[in-house]
Amino acid sequence: MKAFANVLGLLLWLFAAAPSSAAPDIGTAAGWSMPDGGNGLDLIVLLNTRHPQFKRDLNDVTVIGEGQKVAVAQLGSYQVNLRLDFPGGVFHFPTVADILEKSLGGNYESFTNTQNYSSLQPAVNDALRRILNNKKIQCNPPTAMNWAPTPPRMALIYLLPRFAAEAIRNGNAGTLGQLSYMGLEQIKADQKDLSAGGFQQLGVIEVSTLTRYAADAKQANNERNAKMKQLQDQWVSRIEQAAQDGSELVAAIAPGLKAGGYKPEEVTICTTAVKDGTALNGLLASEGFSRWSGKKVPARVDSVLKTPEELFSAAQAGKCAIVVDYAPNLQRYIQALRREGKPIIVGSLMTRAEAQEPLAKSIGFGSWADLELARTLGSGNGASAPQLADLRKFGVDNKAAFDTAVGRMSQSGYDKAADPAASRLLQFLADEGDGRKAGQTALQYRTAANAKAAAERKAREEAEQRAREELAKQFPYEAVISCGTGSHINILACFAGGSRGVDTELKLTNGDQSGMYKAYNFNQSGGREEADGYHINLRKNFSLVAQNASDILILAVKVTDRQTGKVVYQNQAAHFGVISVRN
C-alpha cells in the first residue's frame, strides 16, 4: 500500500503556494531587540554525540546552503526534501516550505514576517510532530525527535528566530533562557538532556537557503509532474488505440483513494474479464505491478464485475482500489471517468508479449520459452516446471529429445503409449539409468523392482494381519467412548464438571484389572484419544460404567467385536446419565 500511495502522490502538486500577507516585524511585535541580520526563522539541529547508536565521523557532515556544516542535506538531484543522516538509516522530512504551505496555509513571506511568533510556534510544532509520527518515529515533546521509542534522544530539532539561532551558534544558549516564547521554552525543558553533555550543534540553516531549495524543488516537481502527465496521456492513448485495432493489451487503473485511504488488505483488484489470459495474469505477476499496488507476486483478482459501468460504480464506492482489464473494457471505463471529471491514473500497462516473462516466472519456469517448451512435452498440459528440470537432468531439453526418449521407451516394451505423460517418461528414464548400472534393460529393472515392492508389501500386510489376530486373541472387543454433539470433541469434556459442576468417573474392569478414572487420571485407563473418540482395548471379561458430567454434550459408548467387526453394544447418555456394559 505504501508503494501505491507513493505512485499516486507523484500525480499531485506538492507545493501549492498560498498568497502572502504583510505583517509587522517579528522583533517589534514581540518586543524583542533584534541584532543585525534582520527578521526570519532558522532551523537548528542538535545531535547527541554520546548516544549509544552515534558512530558518525563529525568531519563527515554534508555541506550545503551558505557553506555551513549541518546534519541536513538535500535529497537527490531535485532537492525535494531535507534529510537527517543517522547511524542505521536516513530520515526524510519535508522542507519548512512544505510544512508551512501544506500544514499552516502560509508561505515563506508570511511566515518570516508573522506578527506573533509565539502563537505560530505551536502550529509548527504540531506540523512537525505529525510529519515525524507519520514516518513512524515518535516525537515527544513535539519539537524533539526521538530516534528510538525510549530515551536517550538522538536528535533535537528547533525552529527559532534568527537572533536566537545566532546566539546558540555562538555558544550563548544559556543567556536566552530569559526570553519567553515556545522555541526557547522547549530548549529550557530540554536542559537536562543538554547539560548532561553529548549534544553538539551541527549547524543552522537560514530560511533564505530553504526558500531557494523550495523554489528549486517546486520547479523540479512541476517538471516531474509534466513528464508523468505526458506518460499518462501516452498510456491512455495506447489503451484507446488497442481497443480500436484489437491488439491484446492489459492495464491497471487506480480510480483514486477512498476517504481515509486503504489498509493493505483493502487494496482490492477488480476486473470484468470473465476468464484470465496471458496478458492479464502476466501483469498481475509482474514486479512492476507489485511495487505500484503493494500486492505480493502474483496478485489475484478479488472481484469480477459484469460491465465496465458496474466496475465504475464499484470503484467510486471504494470497493475497487485497482481496476485491471483489457483495452476494450478499459476504454469504456475511461469514458465513464471522463464523463464524471475523474482523474485517469494508469499504474501499469503491458502487451501480451511483455506479460509472458512475468507469467512464466510466477509459475516456476525460468522463462516464457521454458513454459512453451514444457507444454509440448507429454500429454495433457505437458510438463510442470519441476518435471522440466528433471527431464533436463536426463538430457531432454527439447521436443526432439523427448520424442527420441519416447521411442526408446516404446521399443523396449516398457510403455507403448505414443504420447505419454511427462511423469511416465521420467519413470522410464530413471529405470533406464538404474537398469544400466545393474546390467538390465529398463523393463527388466522395473519388473524386478515391482516384484520386490510387491513382496515387501505382502510381507508387511501379513505381519499386520498376524498382529491384528494376536490383538484379537488378547482383546476380542474394543470400546469407543465419545463426547460431543454429533461428532467427538474431547473425552474429558464429559467427565469434568467444571467450576460449577460435579466431576464424574469411568469405572473399568478389564480382565483381572480394575480401576476408577476421573478427569485428572483418565490417561491411566490404558486407552488412546482419536478423532472419533477414546479407544479402549477390552479383554473377554470386562465391565464398563461411565457417567456424563456435561449438561450440553452427549456421552456415547460403542463396543465392537474385533473378530466379526460387528457392533455388539451401543448407548448414549445426557447430563448425569449412566452407561453400563459388561461381558
LUMLORO-292238 format. One line per field, with one value per residue (C-alpha): residue in one letter; z, x, y. Coordinates in Angstrom, 3 decimals. Layout:
BEGIN
code: [A; ...]
pz: [Z; ...]
px: [X; ...]
py: [Y; ...]
//
This chain:
BEGIN
code: [M; K; A; F; A; N; V; L; G; L; L; L; W; L; F; A; A; A; P; S; S; A; A; P; D; I; G; T; A; A; G; W; S; M; P; D; G; G; N; G; L; D; L; I; V; L; L; N; T; R; H; P; Q; F; K; R; D; L; N; D; V; T; V; I; G; E; G; Q; K; V; A; V; A; Q; L; G; S; Y; Q; V; N; L; R; L; D; F; P; G; G; V; F; H; F; P; T; V; A; D; I; L; E; K; S; L; G; G; N; Y; E; S; F; T; N; T; Q; N; Y; S; S; L; Q; P; A; V; N; D; A; L; R; R; I; L; N; N; K; K; I; Q; C; N; P; P; T; A; M; N; W; A; P; T; P; P; R; M; A; L; I; Y; L; L; P; R; F; A; A; E; A; I; R; N; G; N; A; G; T; L; G; Q; L; S; Y; M; G; L; E; Q; I; K; A; D; Q; K; D; L; S; A; G; G; F; Q; Q; L; G; V; I; E; V; S; T; L; T; R; Y; A; A; D; A; K; Q; A; N; N; E; R; N; A; K; M; K; Q; L; Q; D; Q; W; V; S; R; I; E; Q; A; A; Q; D; G; S; E; L; V; A; A; I; A; P; G; L; K; A; G; G; Y; K; P; E; E; V; T; I; C; T; T; A; V; K; D; G; T; A; L; N; G; L; L; A; S; E; G; F; S; R; W; S; G; K; K; V; P; A; R; V; D; S; V; L; K; T; P; E; E; L; F; S; A; A; Q; A; G; K; C; A; I; V; V; D; Y; A; P; N; L; Q; R; Y; I; Q; A; L; R; R; E; G; K; P; I; I; V; G; S; L; M; T; R; A; E; A; Q; E; P; L; A; K; S; I; G; F; G; S; W; A; D; L; E; L; A; R; T; L; G; S; G; N; G; A; S; A; P; Q; L; A; D; L; R; K; F; G; V; D; N; K; A; A; F; D; T; A; V; G; R; M; S; Q; S; G; Y; D; K; A; A; D; P; A; A; S; R; L; L; Q; F; L; A; D; E; G; D; G; R; K; A; G; Q; T; A; L; Q; Y; R; T; A; A; N; A; K; A; A; A; E; R; K; A; R; E; E; A; E; Q; R; A; R; E; E; L; A; K; Q; F; P; Y; E; A; V; I; S; C; G; T; G; S; H; I; N; I; L; A; C; F; A; G; G; S; R; G; V; D; T; E; L; K; L; T; N; G; D; Q; S; G; M; Y; K; A; Y; N; F; N; Q; S; G; G; R; E; E; A; D; G; Y; H; I; N; L; R; K; N; F; S; L; V; A; Q; N; A; S; D; I; L; I; L; A; V; K; V; T; D; R; Q; T; G; K; V; V; Y; Q; N; Q; A; A; H; F; G; V; I; S; V; R; N]
pz: [0.000; 0.697; -2.869; -4.203; -2.259; -3.322; -7.012; -6.759; -4.897; -7.881; -9.720; -7.166; -6.998; -3.827; -3.451; -3.955; -2.909; -0.775; -1.049; 1.245; 3.792; 5.119; 8.900; 11.457; 12.077; 14.313; 16.622; 17.015; 17.519; 20.163; 21.902; 21.195; 20.244; 17.022; 16.263; 12.837; 10.367; 10.214; 10.653; 9.978; 11.404; 11.228; 11.586; 14.151; 14.583; 17.621; 17.564; 20.638; 20.087; 23.181; 22.086; 22.026; 18.327; 17.389; 15.314; 12.775; 11.998; 12.777; 9.913; 7.507; 7.573; 4.329; 3.448; 1.838; 1.694; 2.546; 3.459; 6.901; 8.210; 9.015; 9.511; 6.984; 3.274; 0.129; -1.230; -4.655; -7.627; -7.216; -3.643; -2.847; 0.804; 3.535; 5.403; 8.600; 8.212; 11.350; 12.052; 10.799; 8.294; 6.699; 7.890; 5.332; 6.119; 4.020; 3.809; 6.065; 2.945; 2.624; 6.336; 6.023; 2.733; 3.497; 7.254; 8.072; 4.851; 4.505; 2.558; 3.415; 3.261; 5.655; 7.894; 8.278; 8.923; 11.233; 13.868; 16.657; 16.631; 19.972; 18.607; 15.419; 17.125; 18.459; 14.910; 13.643; 16.492; 15.622; 11.932; 12.699; 15.153; 12.619; 9.919; 12.220; 13.586; 10.061; 9.459; 12.442; 14.517; 17.902; 18.600; 22.184; 23.084; 19.687; 18.706; 19.596; 17.548; 19.194; 17.232; 19.434; 21.329; 24.633; 25.808; 25.343; 22.378; 19.264; 17.959; 18.801; 16.142; 16.759; 14.697; 16.220; 15.449; 13.716; 16.607; 18.912; 16.423; 16.175; 19.968; 20.007; 17.112; 19.139; 22.253; 24.208; 24.535; 28.304; 28.063; 26.099; 28.969; 29.984; 26.751; 26.785; 23.615; 22.650; 20.983; 23.926; 26.414; 24.701; 24.991; 28.703; 29.005; 27.309; 29.557; 31.460; 28.261; 27.033; 30.295; 30.550; 27.598; 24.352; 22.336; 19.794; 17.392; 13.793; 12.153; 11.336; 8.005; 7.188; 5.840; 2.719; 1.896; 2.431; 0.259; -2.584; -2.073; -2.057; -5.336; -6.930; -5.546; -6.880; -10.347; -10.325; -9.051; -11.822; -14.412; -12.955; -12.913; -16.531; -17.521; -15.540; -17.241; -20.639; -19.821; -18.562; -21.773; -23.830; -21.886; -22.231; -25.981; -26.205; -24.421; -26.769; -29.851; -28.726; -28.240; -31.853; -33.560; -31.399; -30.108; -26.783; -24.181; -20.476; -17.978; -14.338; -13.427; -9.944; -9.566; -6.608; -2.891; -0.858; 2.087; 4.774; 2.314; 2.109; 4.508; 2.722; 2.986; 1.494; -1.786; -3.895; -7.576; -9.847; -13.479; -15.995; -17.712; -17.403; -17.939; -17.292; -20.176; -20.611; -20.628; -17.555; -15.495; -16.609; -15.493; -12.102; -11.752; -12.678; -10.212; -11.562; -10.715; -7.287; -6.499; -7.667; -5.953; -2.831; -3.620; -3.334; -6.532; -8.096; -7.317; -7.650; -8.857; -5.909; -7.733; -11.251; -12.426; -15.447; -17.244; -17.174; -15.905; -12.898; -12.437; -12.375; -9.770; -7.554; -7.825; -6.926; -3.898; -2.682; -3.380; -6.042; -5.351; -8.668; -11.953; -14.210; -17.615; -21.367; -23.634; -24.943; -21.424; -20.136; -22.938; -21.724; -18.138; -19.122; -20.875; -17.643; -15.698; -18.185; -18.005; -14.233; -14.420; -12.543; -12.900; -15.038; -13.288; -15.175; -12.944; -15.154; -18.804; -20.754; -24.114; -24.344; -25.312; -22.343; -19.954; -20.977; -18.932; -15.557; -16.064; -16.732; -13.731; -11.437; -12.023; -11.581; -15.088; -15.822; -18.949; -21.344; -23.724; -20.997; -20.449; -24.166; -24.364; -21.329; -22.901; -25.805; -23.609; -22.862; -22.864; -21.125; -20.199; -20.757; -18.155; -14.977; -14.051; -11.710; -14.341; -16.992; -14.644; -14.088; -17.825; -18.451; -15.994; -18.432; -21.407; -22.573; -23.258; -26.476; -28.208; -30.452; -27.455; -25.746; -28.800; -29.069; -25.438; -26.027; -28.984; -26.808; -24.181; -26.779; -28.489; -25.142; -24.365; -21.229; -22.422; -25.918; -25.423; -28.361; -26.231; -22.613; -19.695; -18.696; -15.373; -17.172; -19.341; -16.261; -14.604; -17.712; -17.855; -14.164; -14.592; -17.768; -15.855; -12.818; -15.049; -16.999; -13.724; -12.901; -16.414; -17.140; -19.503; -18.140; -18.381; -16.578; -13.846; -13.357; -13.380; -10.710; -8.689; -8.849; -7.789; -4.862; -3.822; -4.075; -1.924; 0.679; 0.672; 1.076; 3.958; 5.630; 5.234; 6.601; 9.619; 10.241; 9.963; 12.469; 14.837; 14.492; 15.159; 18.222; 19.482; 18.921; 20.974; 23.941; 23.474; 21.500; 21.997; 21.556; 23.233; 21.748; 24.200; 22.549; 23.896; 21.758; 19.768; 16.617; 16.452; 19.116; 20.820; 23.781; 26.191; 29.312; 28.499; 29.612; 32.875; 34.162; 35.605; 35.692; 38.387; 38.732; 38.056; 39.525; 38.151; 37.154; 36.596; 34.440; 36.276; 34.272; 34.930; 32.146; 32.708; 36.185; 36.388; 37.791; 38.157; 38.681; 36.492; 36.777; 34.570; 36.288; 35.809; 32.771; 30.737; 33.144; 31.884; 29.059; 26.176; 23.425; 22.133; 18.404; 16.098; 16.678; 20.427; 23.227; 22.254; 24.911; 24.145; 26.123; 27.208; 27.033; 30.517; 31.100; 32.834; 31.882; 33.700; 32.583; 33.786; 31.856; 33.736; 30.912; 30.699; 26.975; 25.483; 24.815; 26.173; 23.931; 24.219; 21.355; 21.749; 18.653; 18.239; 16.675; 15.110; 13.200; 13.097; 14.351; 16.951; 19.945; 22.174; 21.676; 24.006; 24.809; 27.949; 28.652; 31.781; 34.708; 32.629; 33.212; 30.590; 31.808; 29.752; 30.721; 29.293]
px: [0.000; 2.901; 4.146; 0.600; 0.224; 3.656; 2.956; -0.393; 1.310; 3.540; 0.469; -0.335; 1.011; 3.053; 3.875; 0.696; 1.723; -0.663; -0.936; 1.373; 0.144; 2.086; 2.586; 4.530; 8.205; 8.617; 11.072; 8.941; 5.724; 7.219; 9.075; 12.470; 15.610; 16.797; 20.540; 21.858; 20.734; 17.029; 13.960; 13.317; 13.399; 16.129; 16.075; 18.630; 19.602; 21.433; 22.789; 23.585; 27.194; 27.099; 24.054; 24.925; 23.959; 26.028; 29.051; 29.219; 32.524; 31.808; 34.066; 31.797; 28.922; 27.314; 27.956; 25.039; 23.469; 25.832; 28.819; 27.559; 28.225; 24.860; 23.329; 20.653; 21.179; 19.108; 17.537; 18.740; 19.114; 15.670; 16.272; 12.635; 13.127; 15.673; 17.012; 18.816; 21.504; 21.673; 23.515; 21.344; 19.328; 18.239; 15.215; 13.453; 11.029; 9.547; 11.169; 9.931; 8.273; 6.189; 5.346; 4.084; 2.262; 0.590; 0.043; -0.243; -1.673; 1.044; 4.246; 7.746; 6.950; 4.014; 5.941; 9.096; 7.136; 4.484; 3.216; 3.137; 5.776; 4.678; 1.203; 2.641; 5.133; 2.541; 1.216; 4.748; 5.329; 2.152; 3.054; 6.497; 5.022; 2.502; 5.146; 7.502; 4.796; 3.606; 7.137; 6.670; 9.196; 7.882; 8.107; 7.591; 7.784; 6.576; 9.735; 12.130; 12.609; 13.253; 15.458; 14.156; 10.853; 12.679; 15.347; 18.075; 17.120; 19.239; 18.472; 16.651; 15.103; 14.070; 12.600; 13.874; 14.020; 17.298; 18.833; 18.173; 19.746; 22.775; 23.110; 23.076; 25.521; 27.878; 27.524; 25.355; 22.251; 22.265; 21.609; 18.419; 16.519; 15.124; 13.153; 9.644; 8.468; 7.811; 11.122; 13.284; 10.815; 11.429; 15.194; 14.775; 12.683; 15.485; 18.209; 18.526; 19.483; 21.651; 23.516; 24.238; 26.545; 26.752; 24.579; 26.666; 25.477; 25.968; 24.625; 21.917; 20.140; 18.813; 15.312; 16.628; 18.523; 15.426; 13.447; 15.865; 15.622; 11.823; 11.820; 14.152; 12.038; 8.833; 10.343; 11.677; 8.339; 6.498; 8.828; 8.346; 4.570; 4.636; 6.591; 4.187; 1.186; 2.806; 3.378; -0.199; -1.547; 0.599; -0.661; -4.302; -3.746; -2.242; -5.274; -7.673; -5.650; -5.526; -9.293; -9.660; -7.175; -7.907; -4.359; -4.123; -3.166; -3.973; -3.579; -4.208; -6.014; -6.391; -9.762; -8.363; -8.017; -11.189; -11.513; -9.057; -7.105; -6.916; -5.392; -3.104; -5.733; -8.317; -6.446; -8.940; -8.372; -11.429; -11.987; -14.684; -12.573; -14.546; -11.522; -7.916; -5.469; -1.747; -1.652; -3.865; -2.126; 1.285; 0.582; -0.664; 2.519; 4.914; 7.260; 6.256; 2.606; 3.598; 5.653; 2.846; -0.013; 1.742; 0.431; 2.555; 3.593; 1.488; -1.523; -5.034; -8.303; -10.654; -13.886; -15.274; -17.991; -20.237; -19.700; -17.269; -20.164; -20.626; -16.871; -17.001; -19.794; -17.927; -14.720; -16.473; -18.000; -14.484; -14.922; -12.186; -8.826; -7.385; -9.092; -7.286; -8.717; -8.207; -8.247; -11.872; -13.321; -10.850; -11.808; -15.426; -14.203; -12.044; -15.033; -17.026; -14.194; -14.111; -17.868; -17.597; -14.480; -12.442; -8.639; -7.286; -4.285; -2.670; -0.221; 0.852; 0.421; 1.529; 1.123; 0.768; 4.440; 5.560; 3.405; 4.782; 8.006; 6.493; 3.682; 6.123; 8.277; 5.239; 4.507; 8.087; 9.564; 12.781; 11.396; 8.461; 10.498; 10.739; 6.982; 6.271; 8.696; 7.137; 3.672; 4.910; 6.414; 3.849; 0.096; -2.330; -0.819; 2.695; 5.454; 5.422; 8.373; 9.914; 9.361; 11.102; 14.067; 14.188; 13.923; 16.908; 18.933; 18.443; 19.459; 15.891; 15.904; 13.863; 10.913; 13.128; 14.992; 11.652; 10.337; 13.573; 13.241; 9.581; 10.721; 13.226; 10.544; 8.151; 10.752; 11.871; 8.332; 8.321; 5.299; 3.773; 1.961; 2.586; 2.084; 2.849; 2.687; 5.948; 5.848; 5.722; 8.750; 10.653; 9.998; 11.327; 14.457; 15.171; 14.708; 16.800; 19.690; 19.372; 18.961; 22.095; 24.066; 22.632; 23.174; 19.424; 17.025; 14.593; 11.742; 13.735; 14.713; 11.120; 9.728; 12.210; 11.601; 7.822; 8.185; 10.367; 7.922; 5.002; 6.818; 7.644; 4.035; 2.714; 5.090; 4.075; 0.365; 0.827; 2.697; -0.058; -2.693; -0.836; -0.629; -4.382; -5.107; -2.858; -4.547; -7.972; -6.943; -5.924; -8.557; -11.528; -13.517; -12.891; -14.822; -15.033; -16.219; -17.144; -18.212; -19.776; -22.809; -22.798; -19.010; -16.415; -14.853; -12.769; -13.313; -12.540; -15.384; -17.872; -16.087; -15.028; -17.933; -16.060; -16.193; -19.987; -20.445; -19.583; -16.860; -17.919; -15.882; -15.233; -15.278; -13.467; -12.756; -10.651; -9.769; -8.248; -7.506; -9.941; -9.766; -11.760; -10.731; -11.610; -10.566; -7.188; -6.064; -8.085; -4.938; -4.130; -7.119; -4.994; -6.919; -5.972; -7.726; -8.501; -10.637; -13.804; -13.421; -11.456; -10.465; -10.008; -8.958; -11.211; -10.461; -13.015; -14.292; -14.889; -17.179; -17.504; -19.585; -19.460; -21.443; -21.823; -20.817; -21.712; -25.071; -24.662; -22.659; -23.718; -21.690; -21.732; -20.246; -19.867; -18.395; -17.215; -16.342; -12.875; -13.347; -16.538; -16.351; -19.948; -21.161; -22.336; -23.351; -24.171; -25.747; -25.845; -26.378; -27.200; -26.355; -25.608; -26.823; -25.048; -23.945; -23.142; -21.984; -20.320; -19.354]
py: [0.000; 2.347; 1.962; 2.505; 5.753; 6.989; 6.484; 8.212; 11.033; 11.748; 12.947; 15.636; 19.205; 19.070; 22.733; 24.786; 28.320; 30.346; 34.141; 36.076; 38.572; 41.509; 41.597; 43.663; 42.954; 39.902; 41.637; 44.749; 42.823; 40.572; 43.370; 41.852; 43.686; 42.082; 42.049; 42.915; 40.325; 41.115; 39.024; 35.374; 31.897; 29.283; 25.524; 24.354; 20.705; 19.322; 15.765; 13.647; 12.569; 10.343; 8.380; 4.633; 4.479; 7.508; 6.468; 9.304; 10.959; 14.613; 15.638; 13.762; 16.234; 17.333; 20.976; 22.795; 26.225; 29.024; 26.874; 25.869; 22.374; 20.826; 17.412; 18.281; 17.627; 17.927; 14.750; 13.685; 15.981; 17.521; 18.750; 17.973; 17.083; 17.599; 14.631; 13.704; 11.047; 8.900; 5.658; 2.852; 4.832; 8.070; 10.026; 12.230; 15.050; 17.874; 21.274; 24.032; 25.458; 22.332; 22.387; 25.947; 25.657; 22.348; 22.481; 26.178; 27.570; 30.216; 30.731; 31.907; 35.598; 35.398; 33.017; 35.102; 38.285; 36.895; 39.274; 36.708; 34.002; 32.567; 31.837; 30.344; 28.036; 25.532; 25.102; 24.495; 22.045; 20.170; 20.068; 18.653; 16.161; 14.880; 14.592; 12.701; 10.431; 9.653; 8.383; 6.019; 7.993; 9.055; 12.765; 13.833; 16.678; 17.932; 19.811; 16.982; 13.854; 10.504; 8.115; 5.306; 4.976; 5.478; 7.988; 8.973; 11.103; 11.024; 14.485; 17.712; 19.949; 23.575; 26.389; 29.630; 33.368; 34.134; 36.083; 33.102; 30.728; 33.030; 33.016; 29.230; 29.146; 31.324; 29.176; 31.640; 29.475; 29.870; 33.620; 33.061; 31.475; 34.877; 35.162; 33.765; 32.085; 28.498; 27.659; 28.720; 27.298; 23.990; 24.425; 25.122; 21.950; 20.032; 21.485; 18.207; 16.401; 19.260; 19.800; 16.076; 16.589; 14.774; 17.166; 19.016; 21.697; 20.678; 23.770; 26.284; 26.588; 30.031; 30.428; 32.153; 28.983; 26.880; 29.281; 28.683; 24.946; 25.159; 27.088; 24.542; 21.724; 23.251; 23.632; 20.081; 18.820; 20.656; 19.149; 15.688; 16.088; 17.272; 14.162; 11.997; 13.612; 13.084; 9.411; 9.049; 10.590; 8.207; 5.186; 6.248; 6.711; 3.214; 1.759; 3.536; 2.533; -1.118; -1.066; 0.058; -2.272; -5.320; -5.847; -7.671; -5.092; -5.012; -2.167; -1.285; 1.924; 3.408; 5.144; 7.103; 6.505; 6.491; 8.870; 7.799; 5.652; 1.871; -0.593; -3.100; -5.835; -3.458; -2.927; -4.861; -5.649; -5.701; -6.674; -7.556; -10.232; -13.479; -15.701; -14.830; -14.725; -14.467; -10.664; -10.204; -12.885; -11.663; -8.103; -9.332; -11.405; -8.596; -6.916; -3.505; -4.059; -5.366; -2.250; 0.041; -1.783; -3.076; -6.579; -9.702; -11.511; -12.866; -10.695; -12.107; -10.589; -10.029; -9.221; -9.762; -7.340; -7.808; -4.487; -1.537; 0.592; -1.715; -1.573; 2.225; 2.239; -0.234; 1.802; 5.055; 3.310; 2.435; -1.291; -1.412; 0.201; -1.017; -1.876; -4.383; -5.246; -5.488; -2.443; -2.602; -2.701; -0.122; 2.251; 2.236; 2.621; 5.610; 7.190; 6.876; 8.546; 11.417; 11.968; 12.337; 14.505; 11.888; 11.568; 8.734; 7.189; 4.304; 2.470; -0.415; -1.414; -4.487; -6.151; -9.911; -10.232; -8.122; -10.157; -13.541; -13.500; -12.490; -15.017; -17.861; -16.972; -16.754; -20.467; -21.615; -21.513; -19.677; -18.052; -17.979; -20.159; -22.815; -22.676; -23.066; -25.997; -27.687; -27.503; -29.670; -32.387; -35.073; -35.428; -33.107; -29.747; -31.035; -30.967; -28.928; -26.708; -29.350; -32.065; -29.946; -29.526; -33.320; -34.044; -31.795; -33.873; -36.774; -34.617; -33.990; -30.254; -30.047; -31.727; -33.848; -35.302; -36.001; -37.855; -39.856; -40.968; -41.894; -44.022; -45.912; -46.484; -47.903; -50.134; -51.596; -52.676; -50.508; -48.481; -48.397; -45.056; -42.708; -39.584; -40.494; -38.102; -36.432; -38.272; -41.639; -40.826; -39.633; -43.016; -44.783; -42.617; -43.255; -47.024; -46.944; -45.395; -47.672; -50.732; -49.861; -49.908; -53.360; -54.740; -54.773; -53.071; -50.518; -53.054; -55.751; -53.335; -52.101; -55.656; -56.717; -53.558; -54.076; -57.716; -56.709; -53.982; -56.441; -58.996; -56.371; -55.139; -58.702; -59.408; -56.167; -56.930; -60.458; -59.113; -56.581; -59.331; -61.509; -58.539; -57.947; -61.616; -61.609; -58.438; -60.015; -63.051; -60.892; -58.185; -59.556; -56.340; -52.621; -49.805; -46.308; -43.648; -40.347; -36.954; -34.248; -33.142; -35.246; -35.516; -36.195; -33.163; -34.341; -37.213; -35.159; -32.751; -35.436; -36.271; -32.809; -30.837; -27.549; -24.860; -25.097; -28.806; -32.177; -34.439; -37.955; -41.108; -44.135; -47.475; -50.132; -53.804; -55.261; -58.908; -59.119; -55.356; -52.795; -49.032; -45.846; -42.913; -39.225; -36.329; -35.884; -39.537; -40.580; -41.301; -44.152; -46.164; -47.582; -46.014; -43.575; -40.455; -40.497; -38.352; -40.393; -40.959; -42.581; -46.174; -48.900; -52.491; -54.877; -58.429; -61.257; -60.421; -56.724; -54.257; -50.574; -47.940; -44.272; -41.229; -37.944; -34.756; -32.341; -30.571; -29.810; -32.720; -36.308; -39.237; -42.325; -45.831; -48.315; -51.832; -53.751; -57.457; -57.495; -60.947; -60.117; -56.307; -56.092; -53.584; -55.634; -52.714; -49.024; -46.446; -42.706; -40.626; -36.964; -34.930; -37.288; -40.244; -43.575; -46.111; -49.629; -52.622; -55.904; -59.255]
//
